[in-house]
Amino acid sequence: MAGPFFNTLGAIYGIFLAFIVSNTWHYYDQTSSNIVQEARYLESLHNNTAALREPYRSEVLTLLREYRDDLVAKEWPCLASGNSSPEATATLKKLTQAYAGQQLAGQATDGPFFYSSVNNLEAMKGLRAARIDDAASGLLPFLWVILIAGAALTVGFSYLFGAQNFATHAVMTMLLTAVIALAFYTILTLDFPFTGPAAIGPEAFQRLNLN
C-alpha cells in the first residue's frame, strides 16, 4: 500500500514545487526585463535633451549622468539588502525638479519632445520603484513552511519502504533529497534577484552612452 500513497504524495508535492519554481522564475525574468526597460527610458531622456534650451539642457544632461553613476556605484550594492540609495533618490528628485522648473520658467514646453521626456521620466521612476520592491520582497513565509514540510514528509515517507539492500535504499533517499535541495536552491536564487550567482547586475545602465 505504501507505493500508491508515495506516488500520490510525490506527484502532489512535485507539482507544487514546480509551480513555485516557475513562479519565481517568472518574477525574476520580469525584474530583469523591467531593468532593461528602465535603462531605455533613461537613454530616451538623454536623447530628448537635444530639444531643450540652454542652460536647462546642460543641467539635465549633468543630472542624467549623475543619476546613472549613482545607480551603478551606489544603488546596486544596496539592492542586495533590499534597500535603495539615498543619493540616487536625491538625484532623481533634482531631475524631476529640473523639468518642473523649465515649465515654471515659461520655456517652450508644449513640444512633443518635452511631453515625451516627462512621460519617460515618470515611467522610469515607476520602474525604479518596482525594482526596489522586487529587491525587498520575496516568497511568502507560509509558502516556505509548506515547502519544507512537504520535503520532510516526502523524504520521510521513503523510509516506510522495506528494502533488502540498505545501501541502495540510502542512495535512492539521498538522490531524492538532493533533487529537492536543488529545487530549493533554485527558488532561493531566483527569489532574491540581486544576490547570489544569478544576481542581476547594472550592465544595462553601464552600457549607456550619456556623453
NORVEN-V272382 format. One record per residue. RES is the residue in one small letter. SS is DSSP state (a for helix, b for strand, c for the rest). NEAR is the number of other ideal C-beta (glycine too) atoms within 8 Angstrom. Layout:
BEGIN
RES SS NEAR
RES SS NEAR
END
This chain:
BEGIN
m c 4
a a 8
g a 7
p a 7
f a 9
f a 12
n a 8
t a 8
l a 11
g a 9
a a 8
i a 8
y a 12
g a 8
i a 8
f a 11
l a 12
a a 8
f a 8
i a 12
v a 12
s a 8
n a 8
t a 13
w a 9
h a 8
y a 12
y a 13
d a 8
q a 8
t a 13
s a 10
s a 8
n a 12
i a 12
v a 9
q a 9
e a 13
a a 12
r a 8
y a 13
l a 15
e a 10
s a 11
l a 14
h a 11
n a 7
n a 13
t a 12
a a 7
a a 7
l c 12
r c 6
e c 6
p c 5
y a 12
r a 11
s a 8
e a 9
v a 14
l a 11
t a 8
l a 12
l a 14
r a 9
e a 9
y a 13
r a 12
d a 8
d a 13
l a 13
v a 11
a a 6
k a 11
e a 12
w a 12
p a 6
c a 10
l a 13
a c 10
s c 5
g c 8
n c 9
s c 9
s c 11
p a 6
e a 9
a a 13
t a 9
a a 8
t a 12
l a 11
k a 8
k a 9
l a 13
t a 10
q a 8
a a 12
y a 13
a a 8
g a 9
q a 12
q a 8
l a 6
a c 6
g c 3
q c 8
a c 6
t c 7
d c 5
g c 8
p a 5
f a 10
f a 15
y a 9
s a 10
s a 13
v a 9
n a 8
n a 12
l a 13
e a 8
a a 9
m a 12
k a 10
g a 8
l a 13
r a 10
a a 8
a a 10
r a 13
i a 12
d a 8
d a 11
a a 13
a a 7
s c 6
g c 4
l c 9
l c 5
p a 6
f a 6
l a 9
w a 9
v a 8
i a 9
l a 13
i a 8
a a 8
g a 11
a a 11
a a 8
l a 10
t a 13
v a 11
g a 7
f a 11
s a 12
y a 6
l a 6
f c 9
g c 3
a c 7
q c 3
n c 6
f a 6
a a 6
t a 8
h a 11
a a 8
v a 8
m a 9
t a 11
m a 8
l a 8
l a 11
t a 9
a a 8
v a 8
i a 12
a a 8
l a 8
a a 10
f a 10
y a 8
t a 10
i a 13
l a 9
t a 10
l a 13
d a 11
f c 10
p c 14
f c 9
t c 6
g c 7
p c 4
a c 8
a c 9
i c 9
g c 5
p c 8
e a 6
a a 10
f a 11
q a 7
r c 7
l c 11
n c 4
l c 10
n c 2
END
